[in-house]
Structures are given as structure tokens and as C-alpha cells.
Amino acid sequence: MKLIIINGPNLNLLGKRQPELYGNQSFEDYFRQLQHNFSGVQLDYFQSNIEGELIDKIQEAGFAYDGIILNAAAYTHTSVGIGDAVKAVEAPVVEVHISNIADREPFRHDSHISAGARGVIFGFGLMGYELAVRSFL
């Protein structure tokens, strides 16, 4: 099984940014743990703060991977283009959010990605990525 995690804007700051909301661990450290815990799965990782780069990676990965785990972060609520890219690819996509987006600002309650996703996981912290990997197994 070949999966890719694609993270959007500001997730490169995990461990530093709002630790009360997002925790103290960097995503790179967490990703190494995931790779260790799922050693039978090829797990790759991509992060960008740039919307077009995320769309390009979804399009590329969507025909080369068995699945995509996508945390588009703030673009979840603003990017029709990312939502369209999710719908355009063959690989199933699981949408992940670290925080409980239903318990945050009202604008975060709407997602342009969910309609094209296999499922949505939010509110479980970084463990949401592990749950997403398990959903593909």
C-alpha cells in the first residue's frame, strides 16, 4: 500500500504554532513515528503553504498512490480548486483536521473538500492521521 499525506498552510509550524490547539510535536517527528508504526505501508509526505502546489501534488498523487490523506488546513474552507482536484483524481482521499473544526469559528464549519472525500476525521489531534492510515488498511 502506498499512501501520501498532504498538508496545507501553516502545518509546517506544528509544535510551535498555538500548542494549546495543535500540540507540541512537530509534524516531521510525528511522521517518523507513523512510518515506524506502519512499516508495511509506504508513507510519503508533502507540505506546502501554496494552494497551486497542493493542487499539483493532489493531481500527481491521485494517479500514483493508493490513497491520499489531506489536511488542507485553512484552504479547506476557501479553495474550490483543491475541492475540484480531490474530485478529479482516482485515489480516494481522507480529509483530516487536527482540531475540532465544528467547535471553532463558523467559517471553519464549511469544507470544499468533504464532498469529494471518502471520509473526514477531525478533533483527535495528530492521531487523526493514524486513523486515516488505518482507514485504508
N, CA, C and O atoms as a GROMACS GRO file, in nm:
protein
  548
    1MET      N    1   0.085  -0.118   0.000
    1MET     CA    2   0.000   0.000   0.000
    1MET      C    3   0.089   0.123   0.000
    1MET      O    4   0.189   0.131   0.072
    2LYS      N    5   0.050   0.220  -0.082
    2LYS     CA    6   0.126   0.343  -0.099
    2LYS      C    7   0.033   0.462  -0.072
    2LYS      O    8  -0.061   0.488  -0.147
    3LEU      N    9   0.061   0.533   0.039
    3LEU     CA   10  -0.021   0.647   0.080
    3LEU      C   11   0.064   0.773   0.089
    3LEU      O   12   0.184   0.766   0.115
    4ILE      N   13   0.002   0.886   0.067
    4ILE     CA   14   0.071   1.014   0.085
    4ILE      C   15  -0.013   1.103   0.175
    4ILE      O   16  -0.136   1.109   0.164
    5ILE      N   17   0.055   1.172   0.265
    5ILE     CA   18  -0.007   1.275   0.347
    5ILE      C   19   0.029   1.409   0.284
    5ILE      O   20   0.146   1.438   0.260
    6ILE      N   21  -0.072   1.488   0.257
    6ILE     CA   22  -0.053   1.621   0.201
    6ILE      C   23  -0.108   1.722   0.302
    6ILE      O   24  -0.226   1.720   0.336
    7ASN      N   25  -0.021   1.808   0.348
    7ASN     CA   26  -0.058   1.910   0.446
    7ASN      C   27  -0.049   2.049   0.386
    7ASN      O   28   0.042   2.079   0.308
    8GLY      N   29  -0.145   2.132   0.422
    8GLY     CA   30  -0.152   2.267   0.370
    8GLY      C   31  -0.088   2.371   0.459
    8GLY      O   32   0.000   2.340   0.539
    9PRO      N   33  -0.133   2.496   0.446
    9PRO     CA   34  -0.065   2.611   0.504
    9PRO      C   35  -0.054   2.607   0.657
    9PRO      O   36  -0.147   2.566   0.727
   10ASN      N   37   0.061   2.650   0.702
   10ASN     CA   38   0.095   2.668   0.843
   10ASN      C   39   0.117   2.538   0.919
   10ASN      O   40   0.156   2.542   1.036
   11LEU      N   41   0.094   2.423   0.856
   11LEU     CA   42   0.118   2.298   0.926
   11LEU      C   43   0.266   2.266   0.939
   11LEU      O   44   0.305   2.177   1.014
   12ASN      N   45   0.348   2.340   0.866
   12ASN     CA   46   0.494   2.331   0.886
   12ASN      C   47   0.534   2.391   1.020
   12ASN      O   48   0.648   2.372   1.063
   13LEU      N   49   0.445   2.460   1.087
   13LEU     CA   50   0.474   2.522   1.216
   13LEU      C   51   0.421   2.441   1.335
   13LEU      O   52   0.425   2.489   1.448
   14LEU      N   53   0.372   2.318   1.309
   14LEU     CA   54   0.324   2.237   1.421
   14LEU      C   55   0.435   2.221   1.524
   14LEU      O   56   0.552   2.204   1.490
   15GLY      N   57   0.397   2.226   1.650
   15GLY     CA   58   0.493   2.220   1.760
   15GLY      C   59   0.532   2.358   1.807
   15GLY      O   60   0.579   2.375   1.920
   16LYS      N   61   0.514   2.458   1.721
   16LYS     CA   62   0.547   2.597   1.755
   16LYS      C   63   0.422   2.685   1.757
   16LYS      O   64   0.409   2.776   1.839
   17ARG      N   65   0.330   2.656   1.666
   17ARG     CA   66   0.211   2.740   1.646
   17ARG      C   67   0.098   2.694   1.738
   17ARG      O   68   0.061   2.577   1.735
   18GLN      N   69   0.045   2.782   1.816
   18GLN     CA   70  -0.069   2.756   1.902
   18GLN      C   71  -0.067   2.615   1.962
   18GLN      O   72  -0.155   2.534   1.933
   19PRO      N   73   0.033   2.585   2.045
   19PRO     CA   74   0.043   2.449   2.101
   19PRO      C   75  -0.079   2.407   2.182
   19PRO      O   76  -0.106   2.288   2.195
   20GLU      N   77  -0.152   2.503   2.238
   20GLU     CA   78  -0.273   2.468   2.312
   20GLU      C   79  -0.380   2.409   2.221
   20GLU      O   80  -0.468   2.336   2.268
   21LEU      N   81  -0.373   2.439   2.094
   21LEU     CA   82  -0.470   2.390   1.996
   21LEU      C   83  -0.414   2.274   1.915
   21LEU      O   84  -0.486   2.178   1.886
   22TYR      N   85  -0.286   2.282   1.878
   22TYR     CA   86  -0.227   2.186   1.785
   22TYR      C   87  -0.121   2.095   1.847
   22TYR      O   88  -0.070   2.007   1.778
   23GLY      N   89  -0.087   2.114   1.974
   23GLY     CA   90   0.010   2.030   2.040
   23GLY      C   91   0.153   2.081   2.026
   23GLY      O   92   0.177   2.184   1.963
   24ASN      N   93   0.246   2.009   2.086
   24ASN     CA   94   0.386   2.050   2.094
   24ASN      C   95   0.478   1.974   2.000
   24ASN      O   96   0.597   2.003   1.994
   25GLN      N   97   0.426   1.878   1.927
   25GLN     CA   98   0.511   1.793   1.844
   25GLN      C   99   0.515   1.844   1.700
   25GLN      O  100   0.413   1.884   1.644
   26SER      N  101   0.634   1.843   1.642
   26SER     CA  102   0.644   1.881   1.500
   26SER      C  103   0.584   1.769   1.415
   26SER      O  104   0.580   1.654   1.457
   27PHE      N  105   0.538   1.805   1.295
   27PHE     CA  106   0.482   1.701   1.210
   27PHE      C  107   0.590   1.605   1.163
   27PHE      O  108   0.563   1.486   1.146
   28GLU      N  109   0.709   1.654   1.142
   28GLU     CA  110   0.818   1.566   1.096
   28GLU      C  111   0.846   1.457   1.199
   28GLU      O  112   0.867   1.342   1.162
   29ASP      N  113   0.847   1.493   1.328
   29ASP     CA  114   0.866   1.392   1.433
   29ASP      C  115   0.751   1.293   1.435
   29ASP      O  116   0.773   1.172   1.446
   30TYR      N  117   0.630   1.344   1.425
   30TYR     CA  118   0.512   1.257   1.424
   30TYR      C  119   0.514   1.166   1.301
   30TYR      O  120   0.480   1.048   1.310
   31PHE      N  121   0.553   1.220   1.187
   31PHE     CA  122   0.556   1.141   1.064
   31PHE      C  123   0.653   1.023   1.076
   31PHE      O  124   0.624   0.914   1.028
   32ARG      N  125   0.767   1.045   1.138
   32ARG     CA  126   0.862   0.935   1.160
   32ARG      C  127   0.800   0.825   1.246
   32ARG      O  128   0.823   0.707   1.221
   33GLN      N  129   0.721   0.863   1.345
   33GLN     CA  130   0.650   0.765   1.428
   33GLN      C  131   0.550   0.686   1.343
   33GLN      O  132   0.540   0.564   1.354
   34LEU      N  133   0.475   0.758   1.259
   34LEU     CA  134   0.378   0.691   1.171
   34LEU      C  135   0.448   0.590   1.080
   34LEU      O  136   0.401   0.477   1.064
   35GLN      N  137   0.560   0.631   1.021
   35GLN     CA  138   0.634   0.540   0.934
   35GLN      C  139   0.679   0.416   1.010
   35GLN      O  140   0.675   0.305   0.956
   36HIS      N  141   0.722   0.434   1.132
   36HIS     CA  142   0.764   0.321   1.214
   36HIS      C  143   0.645   0.231   1.247
   36HIS      O  144   0.655   0.108   1.236
   37ASN      N  145   0.533   0.291   1.288
   37ASN     CA  146   0.415   0.215   1.328
   37ASN      C  147   0.350   0.142   1.210
   37ASN      O  148   0.286   0.039   1.230
   38PHE      N  149   0.366   0.194   1.090
   38PHE     CA  150   0.307   0.134   0.970
   38PHE      C  151   0.418   0.098   0.872
   38PHE      O  152   0.417   0.143   0.757
   39SER      N  153   0.512   0.019   0.918
   39SER     CA  154   0.630  -0.012   0.837
   39SER      C  155   0.595  -0.089   0.710
   39SER      O  156   0.675  -0.090   0.616
   40GLY      N  157   0.480  -0.153   0.705
   40GLY     CA  158   0.438  -0.225   0.586
   40GLY      C  159   0.370  -0.137   0.482
   40GLY      O  160   0.331  -0.185   0.375
   41VAL      N  161   0.356  -0.011   0.512
   41VAL     CA  162   0.292   0.085   0.422
   41VAL      C  163   0.396   0.186   0.377
   41VAL      O  164   0.472   0.238   0.458
   42GLN      N  165   0.401   0.213   0.248
   42GLN     CA  166   0.487   0.322   0.201
   42GLN      C  167   0.413   0.452   0.227
   42GLN      O  168   0.312   0.483   0.164
   43LEU      N  169   0.466   0.529   0.322
   43LEU     CA  170   0.407   0.657   0.358
   43LEU      C  171   0.498   0.769   0.310
   43LEU      O  172   0.616   0.774   0.345
   44ASP      N  173   0.444   0.860   0.231
   44ASP     CA  174   0.517   0.977   0.186
   44ASP      C  175   0.448   1.101   0.242
   44ASP      O  176   0.333   1.095   0.287
   45TYR      N  177   0.519   1.213   0.238
   45TYR     CA  178   0.468   1.335   0.298
   45TYR      C  179   0.504   1.456   0.212
   45TYR      O  180   0.615   1.465   0.158
   46PHE      N  181   0.409   1.547   0.200
   46PHE     CA  182   0.430   1.672   0.127
   46PHE      C  183   0.357   1.782   0.203
   46PHE      O  184   0.245   1.762   0.250
   47GLN      N  185   0.421   1.898   0.214
   47GLN     CA  186   0.357   2.013   0.277
   47GLN      C  187   0.388   2.136   0.193
   47GLN      O  188   0.499   2.153   0.143
   48SER      N  189   0.287   2.222   0.179
   48SER     CA  190   0.308   2.349   0.111
   48SER      C  191   0.212   2.452   0.168
   48SER      O  192   0.102   2.420   0.211
   49ASN      N  193   0.257   2.576   0.166
   49ASN     CA  194   0.172   2.689   0.202
   49ASN      C  195   0.106   2.750   0.079
   49ASN      O  196   0.032   2.848   0.090
   50ILE      N  197   0.132   2.691  -0.038
   50ILE     CA  198   0.089   2.749  -0.165
   50ILE      C  199  -0.022   2.662  -0.226
   50ILE      O  200  -0.001   2.543  -0.252
   51GLU      N  201  -0.136   2.721  -0.248
   51GLU     CA  202  -0.254   2.650  -0.297
   51GLU      C  203  -0.227   2.572  -0.426
   51GLU      O  204  -0.262   2.455  -0.436
   52GLY      N  205  -0.166   2.636  -0.524
   52GLY     CA  206  -0.140   2.570  -0.652
   52GLY      C  207  -0.048   2.450  -0.639
   52GLY      O  208  -0.066   2.351  -0.710
   53GLU      N  209   0.050   2.457  -0.549
   53GLU     CA  210   0.138   2.342  -0.526
   53GLU      C  211   0.061   2.226  -0.466
   53GLU      O  212   0.089   2.110  -0.498
   54LEU      N  213  -0.034   2.254  -0.379
   54LEU     CA  214  -0.118   2.148  -0.322
   54LEU      C  215  -0.203   2.083  -0.430
   54LEU      O  216  -0.216   1.960  -0.434
   55ILE      N  217  -0.261   2.163  -0.518
   55ILE     CA  218  -0.341   2.110  -0.628
   55ILE      C  219  -0.254   2.024  -0.719
   55ILE      O  220  -0.295   1.914  -0.757
   56ASP      N  221  -0.135   2.072  -0.754
   56ASP     CA  222  -0.044   1.993  -0.838
   56ASP      C  223  -0.011   1.860  -0.773
   56ASP      O  224  -0.008   1.757  -0.841
   57LYS      N  225   0.015   1.859  -0.642
   57LYS     CA  226   0.052   1.735  -0.573
   57LYS      C  227  -0.068   1.640  -0.565
   57LYS      O  228  -0.051   1.519  -0.581
   58ILE      N  229  -0.187   1.691  -0.542
   58ILE     CA  230  -0.307   1.606  -0.541
   58ILE      C  231  -0.325   1.542  -0.678
   58ILE      O  232  -0.353   1.423  -0.687
   59GLN      N  233  -0.309   1.621  -0.784
   59GLN     CA  234  -0.324   1.566  -0.920
   59GLN      C  235  -0.219   1.460  -0.949
   59GLN      O  236  -0.250   1.356  -1.007
   60GLU      N  237  -0.096   1.485  -0.910
   60GLU     CA  238   0.012   1.389  -0.932
   60GLU      C  239  -0.011   1.262  -0.849
   60GLU      O  240  -0.006   1.151  -0.903
   61ALA      N  241  -0.036   1.278  -0.721
   61ALA     CA  242  -0.051   1.164  -0.631
   61ALA      C  243  -0.180   1.087  -0.658
   61ALA      O  244  -0.187   0.967  -0.634
   62GLY      N  245  -0.279   1.155  -0.707
   62GLY     CA  246  -0.411   1.094  -0.727
   62GLY      C  247  -0.414   0.985  -0.832
   62GLY      O  248  -0.514   0.914  -0.843
   63PHE      N  249  -0.307   0.971  -0.909
   63PHE     CA  250  -0.298   0.865  -1.009
   63PHE      C  251  -0.179   0.775  -0.984
   63PHE      O  252  -0.152   0.684  -1.062
   64ALA      N  253  -0.107   0.800  -0.875
   64ALA     CA  254   0.015   0.723  -0.845
   64ALA      C  255   0.010   0.654  -0.709
   64ALA      O  256   0.094   0.568  -0.682
   65TYR      N  257  -0.084   0.690  -0.624
   65TYR     CA  258  -0.093   0.637  -0.488
   65TYR      C  259  -0.225   0.563  -0.469
   65TYR      O  260  -0.321   0.582  -0.544
   66ASP      N  261  -0.227   0.479  -0.368
   66ASP     CA  262  -0.350   0.407  -0.332
   66ASP      C  263  -0.445   0.494  -0.252
   66ASP      O  264  -0.564   0.465  -0.243
   67GLY      N  265  -0.394   0.599  -0.194
   67GLY     CA  266  -0.478   0.689  -0.116
   67GLY      C  267  -0.404   0.815  -0.077
   67GLY      O  268  -0.281   0.818  -0.072
   68ILE      N  269  -0.482   0.918  -0.049
   68ILE     CA  270  -0.430   1.048  -0.007
   68ILE      C  271  -0.495   1.084   0.126
   68ILE      O  272  -0.617   1.073   0.143
   69ILE      N  273  -0.412   1.126   0.220
   69ILE     CA  274  -0.459   1.181   0.346
   69ILE      C  275  -0.432   1.331   0.336
   69ILE      O  276  -0.317   1.373   0.328
   70LEU      N  277  -0.538   1.410   0.338
   70LEU     CA  278  -0.527   1.553   0.308
   70LEU      C  279  -0.573   1.638   0.425
   70LEU      O  280  -0.688   1.629   0.469
   71ASN      N  281  -0.483   1.722   0.473
   71ASN     CA  282  -0.520   1.829   0.566
   71ASN      C  283  -0.489   1.959   0.493
   71ASN      O  284  -0.376   2.008   0.498
   72ALA      N  285  -0.589   2.012   0.428
   72ALA     CA  286  -0.570   2.135   0.350
   72ALA      C  287  -0.571   2.258   0.439
   72ALA      O  288  -0.558   2.370   0.390
   73ALA      N  289  -0.585   2.239   0.570
   73ALA     CA  290  -0.582   2.348   0.667
   73ALA      C  291  -0.681   2.457   0.626
   73ALA      O  292  -0.794   2.425   0.588
   74ALA      N  293  -0.641   2.583   0.631
   74ALA     CA  294  -0.733   2.693   0.602
   74ALA      C  295  -0.790   2.687   0.460
   74ALA      O  296  -0.900   2.737   0.436
   75TYR      N  297  -0.716   2.626   0.366
   75TYR     CA  298  -0.768   2.615   0.229
   75TYR      C  299  -0.892   2.526   0.222
   75TYR      O  300  -0.967   2.532   0.125
   76THR      N  301  -0.914   2.443   0.324
   76THR     CA  302  -1.034   2.360   0.330
   76THR      C  303  -1.158   2.445   0.311
   76THR      O  304  -1.254   2.403   0.245
   77HIS      N  305  -1.157   2.564   0.369
   77HIS     CA  306  -1.275   2.648   0.377
   77HIS      C  307  -1.281   2.752   0.266
   77HIS      O  308  -1.380   2.826   0.255
   78THR      N  309  -1.177   2.759   0.183
   78THR     CA  310  -1.172   2.866   0.083
   78THR      C  311  -1.142   2.819  -0.059
   78THR      O  312  -1.170   2.892  -0.154
   79SER      N  313  -1.086   2.699  -0.076
   79SER     CA  314  -1.035   2.660  -0.206
   79SER      C  315  -1.128   2.564  -0.282
   79SER      O  316  -1.131   2.444  -0.255
   80VAL      N  317  -1.202   2.621  -0.374
   80VAL     CA  318  -1.281   2.538  -0.465
   80VAL      C  319  -1.187   2.454  -0.551
   80VAL      O  320  -1.218   2.340  -0.585
   81GLY      N  321  -1.070   2.511  -0.587
   81GLY     CA  322  -0.973   2.440  -0.670
   81GLY      C  323  -0.923   2.312  -0.606
   81GLY      O  324  -0.911   2.210  -0.674
   82ILE      N  325  -0.893   2.315  -0.477
   82ILE     CA  326  -0.849   2.193  -0.409
   82ILE      C  327  -0.964   2.093  -0.402
   82ILE      O  328  -0.944   1.974  -0.422
   83GLY      N  329  -1.084   2.142  -0.373
   83GLY     CA  330  -1.201   2.053  -0.374
   83GLY      C  331  -1.222   1.987  -0.509
   83GLY      O  332  -1.254   1.868  -0.516
   84ASP      N  333  -1.205   2.063  -0.616
   84ASP     CA  334  -1.219   2.007  -0.751
   84ASP      C  335  -1.109   1.905  -0.781
   84ASP      O  336  -1.135   1.804  -0.846
   85ALA      N  337  -0.987   1.932  -0.734
   85ALA     CA  338  -0.877   1.837  -0.756
   85ALA      C  339  -0.905   1.705  -0.687
   85ALA      O  340  -0.878   1.599  -0.743
   86VAL      N  341  -0.959   1.710  -0.567
   86VAL     CA  342  -0.994   1.587  -0.493
   86VAL      C  343  -1.096   1.505  -0.572
   86VAL      O  344  -1.086   1.383  -0.579
   87LYS      N  345  -1.192   1.572  -0.631
   87LYS     CA  346  -1.296   1.502  -0.709
   87LYS      C  347  -1.242   1.449  -0.841
   87LYS      O  348  -1.300   1.356  -0.898
   88ALA      N  349  -1.132   1.505  -0.891
   88ALA     CA  350  -1.082   1.471  -1.024
   88ALA      C  351  -0.989   1.351  -1.027
   88ALA      O  352  -0.963   1.296  -1.134
   89VAL      N  353  -0.938   1.309  -0.911
   89VAL     CA  354  -0.837   1.203  -0.910
   89VAL      C  355  -0.898   1.068  -0.877
   89VAL      O  356  -1.008   1.058  -0.822
   90GLU      N  357  -0.824   0.962  -0.912
   90GLU     CA  358  -0.871   0.825  -0.887
   90GLU      C  359  -0.854   0.781  -0.743
   90GLU      O  360  -0.938   0.709  -0.690
   91ALA      N  361  -0.745   0.823  -0.679
   91ALA     CA  362  -0.716   0.778  -0.543
   91ALA      C  363  -0.819   0.834  -0.444
   91ALA      O  364  -0.853   0.952  -0.451
   92PRO      N  365  -0.867   0.751  -0.354
   92PRO     CA  366  -0.956   0.803  -0.251
   92PRO      C  367  -0.881   0.897  -0.157
   92PRO      O  368  -0.762   0.880  -0.132
   93VAL      N  369  -0.953   0.996  -0.106
   93VAL     CA  370  -0.896   1.098  -0.018
   93VAL      C  371  -0.969   1.094   0.115
   93VAL      O  372  -1.092   1.089   0.121
   94VAL      N  373  -0.891   1.095   0.223
   94VAL     CA  374  -0.947   1.112   0.356
   94VAL      C  375  -0.904   1.249   0.406
   94VAL      O  376  -0.785   1.280   0.412
   95GLU      N  377  -1.001   1.331   0.440
   95GLU     CA  378  -0.976   1.466   0.490
   95GLU      C  379  -0.951   1.458   0.640
   95GLU      O  380  -1.027   1.395   0.714
   96VAL      N  381  -0.844   1.523   0.686
   96VAL     CA  382  -0.806   1.521   0.827
   96VAL      C  383  -0.788   1.664   0.876
   96VAL      O  384  -0.736   1.750   0.806
   97HIS      N  385  -0.832   1.687   0.999
   97HIS     CA  386  -0.805   1.812   1.070
   97HIS      C  387  -0.766   1.779   1.212
   97HIS      O  388  -0.827   1.693   1.276
   98ILE      N  389  -0.665   1.846   1.262
   98ILE     CA  390  -0.613   1.819   1.396
   98ILE      C  391  -0.712   1.866   1.502
   98ILE      O  392  -0.738   1.795   1.598
   99SER      N  393  -0.766   1.984   1.484
   99SER     CA  394  -0.859   2.040   1.582
   99SER      C  395  -1.003   1.999   1.547
   99SER      O  396  -1.031   1.948   1.439
  100ASN      N  397  -1.091   2.024   1.642
  100ASN     CA  398  -1.233   2.001   1.620
  100ASN      C  399  -1.289   2.122   1.548
  100ASN      O  400  -1.327   2.221   1.611
  101ILE      N  401  -1.293   2.114   1.416
  101ILE     CA  402  -1.335   2.230   1.336
  101ILE      C  403  -1.482   2.268   1.361
  101ILE      O  404  -1.521   2.382   1.335
  102ALA      N  405  -1.563   2.176   1.411
  102ALA     CA  406  -1.702   2.206   1.442
  102ALA      C  407  -1.716   2.292   1.567
  102ALA      O  408  -1.821   2.352   1.592
  103ASP      N  409  -1.609   2.298   1.645
  103ASP     CA  410  -1.610   2.374   1.770
  103ASP      C  411  -1.528   2.503   1.757
  103ASP      O  412  -1.492   2.565   1.857
  104ARG      N  413  -1.501   2.542   1.633
  104ARG     CA  414  -1.419   2.662   1.610
  104ARG      C  415  -1.504   2.769   1.541
  104ARG      O  416  -1.627   2.761   1.541
  105GLU      N  417  -1.438   2.868   1.482
  105GLU     CA  418  -1.509   2.978   1.418
  105GLU      C  419  -1.606   2.924   1.312
  105GLU      O  420  -1.578   2.824   1.248
  106PRO      N  421  -1.720   2.991   1.295
  106PRO     CA  422  -1.820   2.943   1.199
  106PRO      C  423  -1.768   2.921   1.058
  106PRO      O  424  -1.813   2.829   0.990
  107PHE      N  425  -1.674   3.005   1.011
  107PHE     CA  426  -1.624   2.987   0.874
  107PHE      C  427  -1.551   2.854   0.857
  107PHE      O  428  -1.537   2.805   0.745
  108ARG      N  429  -1.503   2.795   0.967
  108ARG     CA  430  -1.433   2.666   0.959
  108ARG      C  431  -1.529   2.547   0.953
  108ARG      O  432  -1.484   2.433   0.940
  109HIS      N  433  -1.656   2.570   0.962
  109HIS     CA  434  -1.753   2.461   0.960
  109HIS      C  435  -1.781   2.410   0.818
  109HIS      O  436  -1.833   2.300   0.801
  110ASP      N  437  -1.747   2.489   0.718
  110ASP     CA  438  -1.772   2.450   0.579
  110ASP      C  439  -1.644   2.403   0.513
  110ASP      O  440  -1.538   2.463   0.529
  111SER      N  441  -1.654   2.294   0.438
  111SER     CA  442  -1.539   2.237   0.368
  111SER      C  443  -1.570   2.221   0.220
  111SER      O  444  -1.676   2.172   0.182
  112HIS      N  445  -1.475   2.265   0.137
  112HIS     CA  446  -1.486   2.242  -0.007
  112HIS      C  447  -1.433   2.105  -0.045
  112HIS      O  448  -1.440   2.066  -0.162
  113ILE      N  449  -1.380   2.031   0.052
  113ILE     CA  450  -1.316   1.902   0.025
  113ILE      C  451  -1.406   1.786   0.061
  113ILE      O  452  -1.403   1.683  -0.007
  114SER      N  453  -1.484   1.799   0.165
  114SER     CA  454  -1.560   1.686   0.220
  114SER      C  455  -1.647   1.614   0.117
  114SER      O  456  -1.657   1.491   0.120
  115ALA      N  457  -1.709   1.687   0.027
  115ALA     CA  458  -1.799   1.626  -0.071
  115ALA      C  459  -1.727   1.527  -0.162
  115ALA      O  460  -1.788   1.433  -0.213
  116GLY      N  461  -1.598   1.548  -0.183
  116GLY     CA  462  -1.522   1.458  -0.269
  116GLY      C  463  -1.439   1.356  -0.192
  116GLY      O  464  -1.373   1.272  -0.252
  117ALA      N  465  -1.443   1.364  -0.060
  117ALA     CA  466  -1.360   1.276   0.023
  117ALA      C  467  -1.432   1.147   0.057
  117ALA      O  468  -1.555   1.141   0.063
  118ARG      N  469  -1.353   1.043   0.079
  118ARG     CA  470  -1.407   0.916   0.127
  118ARG      C  471  -1.462   0.932   0.268
  118ARG      O  472  -1.564   0.872   0.304
  119GLY      N  473  -1.395   1.014   0.348
  119GLY     CA  474  -1.437   1.039   0.485
  119GLY      C  475  -1.361   1.157   0.543
  119GLY      O  476  -1.267   1.209   0.483
  120VAL      N  477  -1.405   1.200   0.661
  120VAL     CA  478  -1.346   1.314   0.729
  120VAL      C  479  -1.318   1.276   0.874
  120VAL      O  480  -1.403   1.217   0.941
  121ILE      N  481  -1.199   1.310   0.921
  121ILE     CA  482  -1.159   1.285   1.059
  121ILE      C  483  -1.114   1.418   1.118
  121ILE      O  484  -1.025   1.482   1.062
  122PHE      N  485  -1.174   1.459   1.229
  122PHE     CA  486  -1.128   1.582   1.292
  122PHE      C  487  -1.147   1.576   1.443
  122PHE      O  488  -1.235   1.508   1.494
  123GLY      N  489  -1.060   1.652   1.511
  123GLY     CA  490  -1.075   1.666   1.655
  123GLY      C  491  -0.993   1.570   1.739
  123GLY      O  492  -1.002   1.575   1.862
  124PHE      N  493  -0.915   1.483   1.678
  124PHE     CA  494  -0.837   1.384   1.752
  124PHE      C  495  -0.689   1.418   1.758
  124PHE      O  496  -0.607   1.330   1.788
  125GLY      N  497  -0.653   1.542   1.730
  125GLY     CA  498  -0.513   1.579   1.730
  125GLY      C  499  -0.440   1.507   1.617
  125GLY      O  500  -0.499   1.471   1.515
  126LEU      N  501  -0.310   1.487   1.636
  126LEU     CA  502  -0.231   1.419   1.534
  126LEU      C  503  -0.276   1.275   1.512
  126LEU      O  504  -0.251   1.218   1.406
  127MET      N  505  -0.342   1.216   1.612
  127MET     CA  506  -0.390   1.079   1.596
  127MET      C  507  -0.486   1.064   1.478
  127MET      O  508  -0.507   0.953   1.428
  128GLY      N  509  -0.543   1.174   1.432
  128GLY     CA  510  -0.630   1.170   1.316
  128GLY      C  511  -0.560   1.113   1.193
  128GLY      O  512  -0.623   1.047   1.111
  129TYR      N  513  -0.430   1.140   1.180
  129TYR     CA  514  -0.355   1.086   1.066
  129TYR      C  515  -0.343   0.934   1.078
  129TYR      O  516  -0.355   0.862   0.979
  130GLU      N  517  -0.320   0.885   1.199
  130GLU     CA  518  -0.314   0.739   1.219
  130GLU      C  519  -0.448   0.675   1.186
  130GLU      O  520  -0.452   0.571   1.121
  131LEU      N  521  -0.555   0.736   1.230
  131LEU     CA  522  -0.688   0.685   1.199
  131LEU      C  523  -0.711   0.683   1.048
  131LEU      O  524  -0.771   0.590   0.995
  132ALA      N  525  -0.662   0.785   0.980
  132ALA     CA  526  -0.676   0.790   0.834
  132ALA      C  527  -0.598   0.677   0.768
  132ALA      O  528  -0.650   0.612   0.678
  133VAL      N  529  -0.475   0.654   0.812
  133VAL     CA  530  -0.397   0.543   0.757
  133VAL      C  531  -0.473   0.412   0.778
  133VAL      O  532  -0.486   0.332   0.686
  134ARG      N  533  -0.522   0.391   0.899
  134ARG     CA  534  -0.596   0.267   0.930
  134ARG      C  535  -0.719   0.252   0.841
  134ARG      O  536  -0.758   0.140   0.808
  135SER      N  537  -0.780   0.362   0.802
  135SER     CA  538  -0.900   0.353   0.718
  135SER      C  539  -0.870   0.294   0.581
  135SER      O  540  -0.960   0.244   0.514
  136PHE      N  541  -0.744   0.300   0.539
  136PHE     CA  542  -0.705   0.243   0.409
  136PHE      C  543  -0.666   0.096   0.419
  136PHE      O  544  -0.657   0.028   0.317
  137LEU      N  545  -0.642   0.047   0.539
  137LEU     CA  546  -0.594  -0.091   0.556
  137LEU      C  547  -0.708  -0.191   0.558
  137LEU      O  548  -0.685  -0.311   0.571
   0.00000   0.00000   0.00000
